[in-house]
Structures are given as C-alpha cells and as structure tokens.
Amino acid sequence: MKETQMLKGLLEGCVLALIQQGAGEIYGYELVQRLKASGFTTIVGGTIYPLLQKLEKNQLIKGEMRKSAEGPDRKYFTLTTLGEQSLADFQRQWREMEGKVNRLLGGNEA
C-alpha cells in the first residue's frame, strides 16, 4: 500500500492537531513546513490547500486574511469549537486504532 493512500485518512486529523499546536493559529505555508518537519515529506501545498478549504467549508476551522510584513497577505487558520471536537474524536479513534494495529503486527500496544 502506498503511503499516500494511508495518509489520506489521517491528514485531516494531523492538520487539525497542527493548527491547535501552532499557538492556536497557523497559515498554509507554515502548516506544510511543519508537516514536512514531522516527517511527512511528500506533502505539498496542492494537497493541503484544498484540505484547508474543505475544513473551512465544514466549519472545523476558520480562516482570516492578515497583512504580512514579509510578502503577500496570509490566511491564518484557527480551530472552531466543532474543529476542537473533531480533533478530540480523531485523537480517541487514533489511540484505539493504534492499539489494534500494534497487536496485529505483533508490536507492543501503545
């Protein structure tokens, strides 16, 4: 199975987590850089920006344009209450799934 196929289902939760960790707000380019720094080296803006639009449309995040001292305006994203709930659900589901997969693969349960 390709990494990109596995990542599709996880990326939304990872993006929500990074928005929360980014002092509660983050802009798109910074988000891509943090994903890459976390080991998701195949992620590009062409993957993230449509996902950010989807999350905003689904009211999980809120975007706000701001002036930038360096270059063009930036759109900063924050979690909504619904986004915080979705992240909590993702974290719970991930812990459950991680334990099951580890047991199947013969590893230690996390």
PDB file as gemmi writes it, atoms N, CA and C in Angstrom:
CRYST1    1.000    1.000    1.000  90.00  90.00  90.00 P 1                      
ATOM      1  N   MET A   1       0.852  -1.180   0.000  1.00  0.00           N  
ATOM      2  CA  MET A   1       0.000   0.000   0.000  1.00  0.00           C  
ATOM      3  C   MET A   1       0.894   1.237   0.000  1.00  0.00           C  
ATOM      4  N   LYS A   2       0.555   2.185  -0.827  1.00  0.00           N  
ATOM      5  CA  LYS A   2       1.330   3.415  -0.896  1.00  0.00           C  
ATOM      6  C   LYS A   2       1.069   4.269   0.341  1.00  0.00           C  
ATOM      7  N   GLU A   3       2.105   5.007   0.744  1.00  0.00           N  
ATOM      8  CA  GLU A   3       1.990   5.895   1.904  1.00  0.00           C  
ATOM      9  C   GLU A   3       0.880   6.922   1.700  1.00  0.00           C  
ATOM     10  N   THR A   4       0.729   7.410   0.462  1.00  0.00           N  
ATOM     11  CA  THR A   4      -0.287   8.429   0.204  1.00  0.00           C  
ATOM     12  C   THR A   4      -1.692   7.909   0.467  1.00  0.00           C  
ATOM     13  N   GLN A   5      -1.927   6.628   0.200  1.00  0.00           N  
ATOM     14  CA  GLN A   5      -3.247   6.055   0.463  1.00  0.00           C  
ATOM     15  C   GLN A   5      -3.516   5.998   1.968  1.00  0.00           C  
ATOM     16  N   MET A   6      -2.525   5.608   2.735  1.00  0.00           N  
ATOM     17  CA  MET A   6      -2.697   5.546   4.187  1.00  0.00           C  
ATOM     18  C   MET A   6      -2.874   6.943   4.768  1.00  0.00           C  
ATOM     19  N   LEU A   7      -2.151   7.889   4.206  1.00  0.00           N  
ATOM     20  CA  LEU A   7      -2.144   9.244   4.736  1.00  0.00           C  
ATOM     21  C   LEU A   7      -3.465   9.970   4.539  1.00  0.00           C  
ATOM     22  N   LYS A   8      -4.189   9.641   3.467  1.00  0.00           N  
ATOM     23  CA  LYS A   8      -5.442  10.338   3.171  1.00  0.00           C  
ATOM     24  C   LYS A   8      -6.376  10.382   4.372  1.00  0.00           C  
ATOM     25  N   GLY A   9      -6.541   9.276   5.038  1.00  0.00           N  
ATOM     26  CA  GLY A   9      -7.449   9.222   6.170  1.00  0.00           C  
ATOM     27  C   GLY A   9      -6.919   9.886   7.423  1.00  0.00           C  
ATOM     28  N   LEU A  10      -5.623  10.098   7.480  1.00  0.00           N  
ATOM     29  CA  LEU A  10      -5.005  10.658   8.683  1.00  0.00           C  
ATOM     30  C   LEU A  10      -4.727  12.151   8.581  1.00  0.00           C  
ATOM     31  N   LEU A  11      -4.609  12.643   7.371  1.00  0.00           N  
ATOM     32  CA  LEU A  11      -4.149  14.005   7.164  1.00  0.00           C  
ATOM     33  C   LEU A  11      -5.052  15.049   7.807  1.00  0.00           C  
ATOM     34  N   GLU A  12      -6.352  14.853   7.727  1.00  0.00           N  
ATOM     35  CA  GLU A  12      -7.276  15.831   8.311  1.00  0.00           C  
ATOM     36  C   GLU A  12      -7.016  15.992   9.808  1.00  0.00           C  
ATOM     37  N   GLY A  13      -6.899  14.889  10.528  1.00  0.00           N  
ATOM     38  CA  GLY A  13      -6.630  14.948  11.961  1.00  0.00           C  
ATOM     39  C   GLY A  13      -5.280  15.560  12.262  1.00  0.00           C  
ATOM     40  N   CYS A  14      -4.278  15.242  11.442  1.00  0.00           N  
ATOM     41  CA  CYS A  14      -2.941  15.811  11.641  1.00  0.00           C  
ATOM     42  C   CYS A  14      -2.955  17.324  11.433  1.00  0.00           C  
ATOM     43  N   VAL A  15      -3.687  17.786  10.432  1.00  0.00           N  
ATOM     44  CA  VAL A  15      -3.792  19.223  10.168  1.00  0.00           C  
ATOM     45  C   VAL A  15      -4.496  19.925  11.325  1.00  0.00           C  
ATOM     46  N   LEU A  16      -5.578  19.347  11.818  1.00  0.00           N  
ATOM     47  CA  LEU A  16      -6.270  19.945  12.961  1.00  0.00           C  
ATOM     48  C   LEU A  16      -5.336  20.026  14.169  1.00  0.00           C  
ATOM     49  N   ALA A  17      -4.551  18.980  14.392  1.00  0.00           N  
ATOM     50  CA  ALA A  17      -3.615  18.968  15.524  1.00  0.00           C  
ATOM     51  C   ALA A  17      -2.550  20.048  15.367  1.00  0.00           C  
ATOM     52  N   LEU A  18      -2.023  20.213  14.167  1.00  0.00           N  
ATOM     53  CA  LEU A  18      -1.001  21.235  13.951  1.00  0.00           C  
ATOM     54  C   LEU A  18      -1.559  22.641  14.115  1.00  0.00           C  
ATOM     55  N   ILE A  19      -2.794  22.851  13.711  1.00  0.00           N  
ATOM     56  CA  ILE A  19      -3.409  24.167  13.914  1.00  0.00           C  
ATOM     57  C   ILE A  19      -3.514  24.444  15.406  1.00  0.00           C  
ATOM     58  N   GLN A  20      -3.935  23.459  16.161  1.00  0.00           N  
ATOM     59  CA  GLN A  20      -4.053  23.629  17.612  1.00  0.00           C  
ATOM     60  C   GLN A  20      -2.682  23.880  18.241  1.00  0.00           C  
ATOM     61  N   GLN A  21      -1.663  23.166  17.790  1.00  0.00           N  
ATOM     62  CA  GLN A  21      -0.322  23.300  18.359  1.00  0.00           C  
ATOM     63  C   GLN A  21       0.360  24.603  17.957  1.00  0.00           C  
ATOM     64  N   GLY A  22      -0.039  25.184  16.852  1.00  0.00           N  
ATOM     65  CA  GLY A  22       0.599  26.399  16.348  1.00  0.00           C  
ATOM     66  C   GLY A  22       0.126  27.637  17.071  1.00  0.00           C  
ATOM     67  N   ALA A  23       0.157  27.637  18.377  1.00  0.00           N  
ATOM     68  CA  ALA A  23      -0.323  28.755  19.193  1.00  0.00           C  
ATOM     69  C   ALA A  23      -1.776  29.061  18.853  1.00  0.00           C  
ATOM     70  N   GLY A  24      -2.491  28.041  18.398  1.00  0.00           N  
ATOM     71  CA  GLY A  24      -3.909  28.196  18.108  1.00  0.00           C  
ATOM     72  C   GLY A  24      -4.210  28.714  16.722  1.00  0.00           C  
ATOM     73  N   GLU A  25      -3.153  29.072  15.956  1.00  0.00           N  
ATOM     74  CA  GLU A  25      -3.370  29.553  14.597  1.00  0.00           C  
ATOM     75  C   GLU A  25      -2.136  29.252  13.755  1.00  0.00           C  
ATOM     76  N   ILE A  26      -2.360  29.138  12.455  1.00  0.00           N  
ATOM     77  CA  ILE A  26      -1.263  28.817  11.539  1.00  0.00           C  
ATOM     78  C   ILE A  26      -1.697  29.192  10.132  1.00  0.00           C  
ATOM     79  N   TYR A  27      -0.743  29.533   9.275  1.00  0.00           N  
ATOM     80  CA  TYR A  27      -1.080  29.793   7.873  1.00  0.00           C  
ATOM     81  C   TYR A  27      -0.590  28.626   7.020  1.00  0.00           C  
ATOM     82  N   GLY A  28      -1.087  28.540   5.797  1.00  0.00           N  
ATOM     83  CA  GLY A  28      -0.895  27.364   4.957  1.00  0.00           C  
ATOM     84  C   GLY A  28       0.542  26.942   4.747  1.00  0.00           C  
ATOM     85  N   TYR A  29       1.409  27.874   4.349  1.00  0.00           N  
ATOM     86  CA  TYR A  29       2.801  27.522   4.084  1.00  0.00           C  
ATOM     87  C   TYR A  29       3.476  26.997   5.347  1.00  0.00           C  
ATOM     88  N   GLU A  30       3.223  27.646   6.463  1.00  0.00           N  
ATOM     89  CA  GLU A  30       3.793  27.201   7.741  1.00  0.00           C  
ATOM     90  C   GLU A  30       3.305  25.790   8.079  1.00  0.00           C  
ATOM     91  N   LEU A  31       2.059  25.517   7.792  1.00  0.00           N  
ATOM     92  CA  LEU A  31       1.486  24.192   8.040  1.00  0.00           C  
ATOM     93  C   LEU A  31       2.212  23.125   7.214  1.00  0.00           C  
ATOM     94  N   VAL A  32       2.445  23.407   5.941  1.00  0.00           N  
ATOM     95  CA  VAL A  32       3.171  22.468   5.078  1.00  0.00           C  
ATOM     96  C   VAL A  32       4.575  22.236   5.634  1.00  0.00           C  
ATOM     97  N   GLN A  33       5.244  23.303   6.060  1.00  0.00           N  
ATOM     98  CA  GLN A  33       6.601  23.171   6.602  1.00  0.00           C  
ATOM     99  C   GLN A  33       6.617  22.337   7.883  1.00  0.00           C  
ATOM    100  N   ARG A  34       5.633  22.524   8.729  1.00  0.00           N  
ATOM    101  CA  ARG A  34       5.572  21.732   9.973  1.00  0.00           C  
ATOM    102  C   ARG A  34       5.276  20.262   9.690  1.00  0.00           C  
ATOM    103  N   LEU A  35       4.443  19.998   8.701  1.00  0.00           N  
ATOM    104  CA  LEU A  35       4.196  18.609   8.304  1.00  0.00           C  
ATOM    105  C   LEU A  35       5.490  17.967   7.812  1.00  0.00           C  
ATOM    106  N   LYS A  36       6.224  18.689   6.980  1.00  0.00           N  
ATOM    107  CA  LYS A  36       7.493  18.160   6.471  1.00  0.00           C  
ATOM    108  C   LYS A  36       8.482  17.936   7.611  1.00  0.00           C  
ATOM    109  N   ALA A  37       8.555  18.866   8.553  1.00  0.00           N  
ATOM    110  CA  ALA A  37       9.461  18.727   9.697  1.00  0.00           C  
ATOM    111  C   ALA A  37       9.076  17.534  10.568  1.00  0.00           C  
ATOM    112  N   SER A  38       7.811  17.144  10.520  1.00  0.00           N  
ATOM    113  CA  SER A  38       7.328  15.994  11.294  1.00  0.00           C  
ATOM    114  C   SER A  38       7.518  14.680  10.543  1.00  0.00           C  
ATOM    115  N   GLY A  39       8.115  14.742   9.350  1.00  0.00           N  
ATOM    116  CA  GLY A  39       8.389  13.525   8.596  1.00  0.00           C  
ATOM    117  C   GLY A  39       7.471  13.282   7.414  1.00  0.00           C  
ATOM    118  N   PHE A  40       6.465  14.116   7.230  1.00  0.00           N  
ATOM    119  CA  PHE A  40       5.546  13.975   6.098  1.00  0.00           C  
ATOM    120  C   PHE A  40       6.138  14.719   4.897  1.00  0.00           C  
ATOM    121  N   THR A  41       7.224  14.190   4.368  1.00  0.00           N  
ATOM    122  CA  THR A  41       7.995  14.888   3.341  1.00  0.00           C  
ATOM    123  C   THR A  41       7.332  14.905   1.973  1.00  0.00           C  
ATOM    124  N   THR A  42       6.335  14.072   1.754  1.00  0.00           N  
ATOM    125  CA  THR A  42       5.674  14.034   0.444  1.00  0.00           C  
ATOM    126  C   THR A  42       4.494  15.000   0.345  1.00  0.00           C  
ATOM    127  N   ILE A  43       4.165  15.665   1.439  1.00  0.00           N  
ATOM    128  CA  ILE A  43       3.031  16.590   1.450  1.00  0.00           C  
ATOM    129  C   ILE A  43       3.416  17.889   0.750  1.00  0.00           C  
ATOM    130  N   VAL A  44       2.554  18.360  -0.130  1.00  0.00           N  
ATOM    131  CA  VAL A  44       2.783  19.616  -0.847  1.00  0.00           C  
ATOM    132  C   VAL A  44       1.558  20.516  -0.677  1.00  0.00           C  
ATOM    133  N   GLY A  45       1.741  21.784  -1.022  1.00  0.00           N  
ATOM    134  CA  GLY A  45       0.648  22.739  -0.906  1.00  0.00           C  
ATOM    135  C   GLY A  45      -0.580  22.335  -1.689  1.00  0.00           C  
ATOM    136  N   GLY A  46      -0.383  21.677  -2.832  1.00  0.00           N  
ATOM    137  CA  GLY A  46      -1.506  21.231  -3.649  1.00  0.00           C  
ATOM    138  C   GLY A  46      -2.378  20.203  -2.959  1.00  0.00           C  
ATOM    139  N   THR A  47      -1.862  19.594  -1.918  1.00  0.00           N  
ATOM    140  CA  THR A  47      -2.637  18.657  -1.100  1.00  0.00           C  
ATOM    141  C   THR A  47      -3.290  19.392   0.061  1.00  0.00           C  
ATOM    142  N   ILE A  48      -2.549  20.298   0.674  1.00  0.00           N  
ATOM    143  CA  ILE A  48      -3.003  20.962   1.898  1.00  0.00           C  
ATOM    144  C   ILE A  48      -4.061  22.025   1.639  1.00  0.00           C  
ATOM    145  N   TYR A  49      -3.864  22.857   0.628  1.00  0.00           N  
ATOM    146  CA  TYR A  49      -4.799  23.972   0.435  1.00  0.00           C  
ATOM    147  C   TYR A  49      -6.232  23.514   0.145  1.00  0.00           C  
ATOM    148  N   PRO A  50      -6.453  22.509  -0.691  1.00  0.00           N  
ATOM    149  CA  PRO A  50      -7.831  22.016  -0.849  1.00  0.00           C  
ATOM    150  C   PRO A  50      -8.396  21.433   0.451  1.00  0.00           C  
ATOM    151  N   LEU A  51      -7.532  20.791   1.244  1.00  0.00           N  
ATOM    152  CA  LEU A  51      -7.991  20.254   2.527  1.00  0.00           C  
ATOM    153  C   LEU A  51      -8.381  21.389   3.466  1.00  0.00           C  
ATOM    154  N   LEU A  52      -7.601  22.462   3.493  1.00  0.00           N  
ATOM    155  CA  LEU A  52      -7.948  23.616   4.330  1.00  0.00           C  
ATOM    156  C   LEU A  52      -9.285  24.211   3.894  1.00  0.00           C  
ATOM    157  N   GLN A  53      -9.523  24.283   2.587  1.00  0.00           N  
ATOM    158  CA  GLN A  53     -10.809  24.789   2.088  1.00  0.00           C  
ATOM    159  C   GLN A  53     -11.953  23.890   2.541  1.00  0.00           C  
ATOM    160  N   LYS A  54     -11.733  22.583   2.474  1.00  0.00           N  
ATOM    161  CA  LYS A  54     -12.766  21.629   2.901  1.00  0.00           C  
ATOM    162  C   LYS A  54     -13.047  21.775   4.397  1.00  0.00           C  
ATOM    163  N   LEU A  55     -11.990  21.879   5.192  1.00  0.00           N  
ATOM    164  CA  LEU A  55     -12.166  22.023   6.641  1.00  0.00           C  
ATOM    165  C   LEU A  55     -12.896  23.319   6.976  1.00  0.00           C  
ATOM    166  N   GLU A  56     -12.585  24.376   6.234  1.00  0.00           N  
ATOM    167  CA  GLU A  56     -13.257  25.659   6.461  1.00  0.00           C  
ATOM    168  C   GLU A  56     -14.729  25.568   6.043  1.00  0.00           C  
ATOM    169  N   LYS A  57     -14.988  24.939   4.913  1.00  0.00           N  
ATOM    170  CA  LYS A  57     -16.370  24.765   4.442  1.00  0.00           C  
ATOM    171  C   LYS A  57     -17.191  23.962   5.448  1.00  0.00           C  
ATOM    172  N   ASN A  58     -16.549  22.960   6.057  1.00  0.00           N  
ATOM    173  CA  ASN A  58     -17.229  22.118   7.048  1.00  0.00           C  
ATOM    174  C   ASN A  58     -17.223  22.728   8.447  1.00  0.00           C  
ATOM    175  N   GLN A  59     -16.755  23.959   8.542  1.00  0.00           N  
ATOM    176  CA  GLN A  59     -16.759  24.748   9.778  1.00  0.00           C  
ATOM    177  C   GLN A  59     -15.920  24.124  10.900  1.00  0.00           C  
ATOM    178  N   LEU A  60     -14.863  23.402  10.508  1.00  0.00           N  
ATOM    179  CA  LEU A  60     -13.941  22.856  11.505  1.00  0.00           C  
ATOM    180  C   LEU A  60     -12.821  23.846  11.802  1.00  0.00           C  
ATOM    181  N   ILE A  61     -12.549  24.727  10.834  1.00  0.00           N  
ATOM    182  CA  ILE A  61     -11.563  25.781  11.015  1.00  0.00           C  
ATOM    183  C   ILE A  61     -12.138  27.086  10.489  1.00  0.00           C  
ATOM    184  N   LYS A  62     -11.521  28.176  10.922  1.00  0.00           N  
ATOM    185  CA  LYS A  62     -11.925  29.498  10.449  1.00  0.00           C  
ATOM    186  C   LYS A  62     -10.674  30.186   9.919  1.00  0.00           C  
ATOM    187  N   GLY A  63     -10.782  30.772   8.725  1.00  0.00           N  
ATOM    188  CA  GLY A  63      -9.653  31.470   8.120  1.00  0.00           C  
ATOM    189  C   GLY A  63      -9.826  32.973   8.191  1.00  0.00           C  
ATOM    190  N   GLU A  64      -8.700  33.671   8.385  1.00  0.00           N  
ATOM    191  CA  GLU A  64      -8.726  35.135   8.458  1.00  0.00           C  
ATOM    192  C   GLU A  64      -7.497  35.681   7.734  1.00  0.00           C  
ATOM    193  N   MET A  65      -7.724  36.537   6.733  1.00  0.00           N  
ATOM    194  CA  MET A  65      -6.622  37.157   5.997  1.00  0.00           C  
ATOM    195  C   MET A  65      -5.991  38.256   6.846  1.00  0.00           C  
ATOM    196  N   ARG A  66      -4.648  38.285   6.826  1.00  0.00           N  
ATOM    197  CA  ARG A  66      -3.911  39.311   7.569  1.00  0.00           C  
ATOM    198  C   ARG A  66      -2.738  39.799   6.734  1.00  0.00           C  
ATOM    199  N   LYS A  67      -2.370  41.044   6.966  1.00  0.00           N  
ATOM    200  CA  LYS A  67      -1.190  41.608   6.317  1.00  0.00           C  
ATOM    201  C   LYS A  67       0.042  40.881   6.831  1.00  0.00           C  
ATOM    202  N   SER A  68       1.005  40.738   5.954  1.00  0.00           N  
ATOM    203  CA  SER A  68       2.268  40.110   6.324  1.00  0.00           C  
ATOM    204  C   SER A  68       3.392  41.121   6.154  1.00  0.00           C  
ATOM    205  N   ALA A  69       4.303  41.151   7.097  1.00  0.00           N  
ATOM    206  CA  ALA A  69       5.470  42.023   6.984  1.00  0.00           C  
ATOM    207  C   ALA A  69       6.406  41.519   5.893  1.00  0.00           C  
ATOM    208  N   GLU A  70       6.250  40.249   5.536  1.00  0.00           N  
ATOM    209  CA  GLU A  70       7.117  39.615   4.538  1.00  0.00           C  
ATOM    210  C   GLU A  70       6.276  39.072   3.389  1.00  0.00           C  
ATOM    211  N   GLY A  71       6.063  39.862   2.361  1.00  0.00           N  
ATOM    212  CA  GLY A  71       5.354  39.370   1.188  1.00  0.00           C  
ATOM    213  C   GLY A  71       3.855  39.577   1.245  1.00  0.00           C  
ATOM    214  N   PRO A  72       3.130  38.708   0.516  1.00  0.00           N  
ATOM    215  CA  PRO A  72       1.676  38.879   0.395  1.00  0.00           C  
ATOM    216  C   PRO A  72       0.936  38.580   1.700  1.00  0.00           C  
ATOM    217  N   ASP A  73      -0.330  39.002   1.720  1.00  0.00           N  
ATOM    218  CA  ASP A  73      -1.178  38.698   2.874  1.00  0.00           C  
ATOM    219  C   ASP A  73      -1.223  37.189   3.089  1.00  0.00           C  
ATOM    220  N   ARG A  74      -1.467  36.806   4.330  1.00  0.00           N  
ATOM    221  CA  ARG A  74      -1.547  35.384   4.678  1.00  0.00           C  
ATOM    222  C   ARG A  74      -2.910  35.095   5.297  1.00  0.00           C  
ATOM    223  N   LYS A  75      -3.390  33.896   5.040  1.00  0.00           N  
ATOM    224  CA  LYS A  75      -4.640  33.460   5.648  1.00  0.00           C  
ATOM    225  C   LYS A  75      -4.292  32.569   6.828  1.00  0.00           C  
ATOM    226  N   TYR A  76      -4.633  33.030   8.015  1.00  0.00           N  
ATOM    227  CA  TYR A  76      -4.375  32.281   9.240  1.00  0.00           C  
ATOM    228  C   TYR A  76      -5.610  31.474   9.609  1.00  0.00           C  
ATOM    229  N   PHE A  77      -5.374  30.254  10.046  1.00  0.00           N  
ATOM    230  CA  PHE A  77      -6.460  29.345  10.386  1.00  0.00           C  
ATOM    231  C   PHE A  77      -6.457  29.045  11.877  1.00  0.00           C  
ATOM    232  N   THR A  78      -7.654  29.009  12.443  1.00  0.00           N  
ATOM    233  CA  THR A  78      -7.849  28.611  13.835  1.00  0.00           C  
ATOM    234  C   THR A  78      -8.925  27.534  13.876  1.00  0.00           C  
ATOM    235  N   LEU A  79      -8.898  26.739  14.942  1.00  0.00           N  
ATOM    236  CA  LEU A  79      -9.936  25.719  15.119  1.00  0.00           C  
ATOM    237  C   LEU A  79     -11.211  26.369  15.628  1.00  0.00           C  
ATOM    238  N   THR A  80     -12.331  25.901  15.150  1.00  0.00           N  
ATOM    239  CA  THR A  80     -13.624  26.279  15.713  1.00  0.00           C  
ATOM    240  C   THR A  80     -13.940  25.290  16.840  1.00  0.00           C  
ATOM    241  N   THR A  81     -15.016  25.523  17.545  1.00  0.00           N  
ATOM    242  CA  THR A  81     -15.444  24.573  18.575  1.00  0.00           C  
ATOM    243  C   THR A  81     -15.697  23.208  17.954  1.00  0.00           C  
ATOM    244  N   LEU A  82     -16.314  23.202  16.786  1.00  0.00           N  
ATOM    245  CA  LEU A  82     -16.560  21.944  16.074  1.00  0.00           C  
ATOM    246  C   LEU A  82     -15.237  21.277  15.681  1.00  0.00           C  
ATOM    247  N   GLY A  83     -14.255  22.079  15.294  1.00  0.00           N  
ATOM    248  CA  GLY A  83     -12.939  21.554  14.954  1.00  0.00           C  
ATOM    249  C   GLY A  83     -12.239  20.947  16.156  1.00  0.00           C  
ATOM    250  N   GLU A  84     -12.382  21.583  17.313  1.00  0.00           N  
ATOM    251  CA  GLU A  84     -11.795  21.034  18.542  1.00  0.00           C  
ATOM    252  C   GLU A  84     -12.429  19.689  18.882  1.00  0.00           C  
ATOM    253  N   GLN A  85     -13.744  19.596  18.705  1.00  0.00           N  
ATOM    254  CA  GLN A  85     -14.439  18.325  18.960  1.00  0.00           C  
ATOM    255  C   GLN A  85     -13.992  17.256  17.969  1.00  0.00           C  
ATOM    256  N   SER A  86     -13.839  17.653  16.712  1.00  0.00           N  
ATOM    257  CA  SER A  86     -13.395  16.712  15.685  1.00  0.00           C  
ATOM    258  C   SER A  86     -11.981  16.219  15.979  1.00  0.00           C  
ATOM    259  N   LEU A  87     -11.108  17.106  16.438  1.00  0.00           N  
ATOM    260  CA  LEU A  87      -9.745  16.716  16.796  1.00  0.00           C  
ATOM    261  C   LEU A  87      -9.756  15.751  17.971  1.00  0.00           C  
ATOM    262  N   ALA A  88     -10.569  16.019  18.980  1.00  0.00           N  
ATOM    263  CA  ALA A  88     -10.665  15.113  20.132  1.00  0.00           C  
ATOM    264  C   ALA A  88     -11.156  13.735  19.687  1.00  0.00           C  
ATOM    265  N   ASP A  89     -12.126  13.705  18.782  1.00  0.00           N  
ATOM    266  CA  ASP A  89     -12.620  12.426  18.244  1.00  0.00           C  
ATOM    267  C   ASP A  89     -11.516  11.701  17.480  1.00  0.00           C  
ATOM    268  N   PHE A  90     -10.779  12.446  16.660  1.00  0.00           N  
ATOM    269  CA  PHE A  90      -9.683  11.851  15.896  1.00  0.00           C  
ATOM    270  C   PHE A  90      -8.639  11.246  16.835  1.00  0.00           C  
ATOM    271  N   GLN A  91      -8.267  11.996  17.870  1.00  0.00           N  
ATOM    272  CA  GLN A  91      -7.254  11.509  18.812  1.00  0.00           C  
ATOM    273  C   GLN A  91      -7.719  10.235  19.508  1.00  0.00           C  
ATOM    274  N   ARG A  92      -8.970  10.184  19.904  1.00  0.00           N  
ATOM    275  CA  ARG A  92      -9.515   8.988  20.553  1.00  0.00           C  
ATOM    276  C   ARG A  92      -9.511   7.808  19.585  1.00  0.00           C  
ATOM    277  N   GLN A  93      -9.997   8.043  18.371  1.00  0.00           N  
ATOM    278  CA  GLN A  93     -10.047   6.973  17.370  1.00  0.00           C  
ATOM    279  C   GLN A  93      -8.641   6.499  17.003  1.00  0.00           C  
ATOM    280  N   TRP A  94      -7.695   7.423  16.929  1.00  0.00           N  
ATOM    281  CA  TRP A  94      -6.318   7.050  16.604  1.00  0.00           C  
ATOM    282  C   TRP A  94      -5.738   6.145  17.689  1.00  0.00           C  
ATOM    283  N   ARG A  95      -5.924   6.498  18.941  1.00  0.00           N  
ATOM    284  CA  ARG A  95      -5.395   5.670  20.039  1.00  0.00           C  
ATOM    285  C   ARG A  95      -5.986   4.263  19.984  1.00  0.00           C  
ATOM    286  N   GLU A  96      -7.281   4.166  19.723  1.00  0.00           N  
ATOM    287  CA  GLU A  96      -7.919   2.851  19.618  1.00  0.00           C  
ATOM    288  C   GLU A  96      -7.348   2.064  18.434  1.00  0.00           C  
ATOM    289  N   MET A  97      -7.232   2.715  17.284  1.00  0.00           N  
ATOM    290  CA  MET A  97      -6.733   2.051  16.080  1.00  0.00           C  
ATOM    291  C   MET A  97      -5.266   1.671  16.236  1.00  0.00           C  
ATOM    292  N   GLU A  98      -4.484   2.536  16.828  1.00  0.00           N  
ATOM    293  CA  GLU A  98      -3.059   2.275  17.023  1.00  0.00           C  
ATOM    294  C   GLU A  98      -2.853   1.006  17.844  1.00  0.00           C  
ATOM    295  N   GLY A  99      -3.620   0.865  18.911  1.00  0.00           N  
ATOM    296  CA  GLY A  99      -3.517  -0.332  19.741  1.00  0.00           C  
ATOM    297  C   GLY A  99      -3.871  -1.595  18.970  1.00  0.00           C  
ATOM    298  N   LYS A 100      -4.930  -1.528  18.174  1.00  0.00           N  
ATOM    299  CA  LYS A 100      -5.360  -2.692  17.388  1.00  0.00           C  
ATOM    300  C   LYS A 100      -4.308  -3.077  16.351  1.00  0.00           C  
ATOM    301  N   VAL A 101      -3.789  -2.091  15.646  1.00  0.00           N  
ATOM    302  CA  VAL A 101      -2.791  -2.372  14.614  1.00  0.00           C  
ATOM    303  C   VAL A 101      -1.517  -2.922  15.248  1.00  0.00           C  
ATOM    304  N   ASN A 102      -1.090  -2.332  16.358  1.00  0.00           N  
ATOM    305  CA  ASN A 102       0.108  -2.836  17.038  1.00  0.00           C  
ATOM    306  C   ASN A 102      -0.064  -4.286  17.470  1.00  0.00           C  
ATOM    307  N   ARG A 103      -1.243  -4.626  17.970  1.00  0.00           N  
ATOM    308  CA  ARG A 103      -1.486  -6.025  18.365  1.00  0.00           C  
ATOM    309  C   ARG A 103      -1.421  -6.948  17.153  1.00  0.00           C  
ATOM    310  N   LEU A 104      -2.011  -6.516  16.048  1.00  0.00           N  
ATOM    311  CA  LEU A 104      -1.995  -7.334  14.831  1.00  0.00           C  
ATOM    312  C   LEU A 104      -0.584  -7.521  14.279  1.00  0.00           C  
ATOM    313  N   LEU A 105       0.208  -6.492  14.367  1.00  0.00           N  
ATOM    314  CA  LEU A 105       1.558  -6.555  13.815  1.00  0.00           C  
ATOM    315  C   LEU A 105       2.552  -7.179  14.785  1.00  0.00           C  
ATOM    316  N   GLY A 106       2.081  -7.516  15.980  1.00  0.00           N  
ATOM    317  CA  GLY A 106       2.946  -8.174  16.948  1.00  0.00           C  
ATOM    318  C   GLY A 106       3.793  -7.232  17.775  1.00  0.00           C  
ATOM    319  N   GLY A 107       3.490  -5.940  17.689  1.00  0.00           N  
ATOM    320  CA  GLY A 107       4.232  -4.967  18.489  1.00  0.00           C  
ATOM    321  C   GLY A 107       3.576  -4.777  19.833  1.00  0.00           C  
ATOM    322  N   ASN A 108       4.144  -3.912  20.590  1.00  0.00           N  
ATOM    323  CA  ASN A 108       3.569  -3.573  21.891  1.00  0.00           C  
ATOM    324  C   ASN A 108       2.413  -2.618  21.692  1.00  0.00           C  
ATOM    325  N   GLU A 109       1.415  -2.759  22.528  1.00  0.00           N  
ATOM    326  CA  GLU A 109       0.278  -1.842  22.463  1.00  0.00           C  
ATOM    327  C   GLU A 109       0.726  -0.501  23.001  1.00  0.00           C  
ATOM    328  N   ALA A 110       0.393   0.563  22.276  1.00  0.00           N  
ATOM    329  CA  ALA A 110       0.798   1.908  22.689  1.00  0.00           C  
ATOM    330  C   ALA A 110      -0.073   2.412  23.807  1.00  0.00           C  
TER     331      ALA A 110                                                      
END                                                                             
